[in-house]
């Protein structure tokens, strides 16, 4: 498992995530047994959605009774979830529970009963009218203050919190992401609908949360596109069959072992998110770097100083023959550059280690931007 951490560097709820491929909840379908049957090729999973209070349980009964969809039905959500969590403990998959609650107290009381062994995911995603009328799902996206209150209630119990959202419903997805981060959320699980990478990049540039991209990410090309524009992980729902999951897991593992930084962003000048500041040169010409620094409120001199100080004492400090005298200002290894490559060879730095070092630099920059 330590090898998995060296490969991906992913921790959720203080547990190593063995692969950035996971399963999203599907009401009435994704339970512990569903996850265990696919555990070999996933690193995390959210079972559910589970209704946890009287209004949402009544809504679930209504939906199931109408025959429109499957739902998990039970008399006591605590007993049901305890049993599901116990089953999940048999695997190395990081467990999460997707929850439909209509008040902060509903989430708070459940966390007190179940403890901190799982990730608590607030369902702000369901668009079934009965659930929205019960005060959950997309209701929260139209009432972000109530969603923030639910996040804070869970964080008061000392648990890891994910929020599942659907883009294009809230008034401003970027503002919502920022407010959830400030409220204490740990993970943002995003159903991108048909918006794709552009929307994902906007959200990544608005918060430092761990981001899970969701919706029709069933090929490696699609997965890589999401990772290059801000996602840390991806989740699959309807097509979470063994063939799809094993293919994604194998492909991203090979890619990580070859490249060193499995979700390295595109360069800023090619549409990358702000993590790509790690690849940018000095701000000496008109390019996307200048407006990006202005947008994040970082003076040019601070940017230069931050990069130089961050690489001091590391292999990226080298590079007297590069354009700006340090590998800190060199581009992504996929871009041809004889001066960068000459420096890497001279100091015995292989391309894979170069990208790992750039990832560390990016994390330092992100911590400065979102301090």
Order of alpha helices (4+ residues) and beta strands (2+ residues): alpha-beta-beta-beta-alpha-beta-alpha-alpha-beta-alpha-beta-alpha-alpha-alpha-beta-alpha-beta-alpha-beta-alpha-beta-alpha-alpha-alpha-alpha-alpha
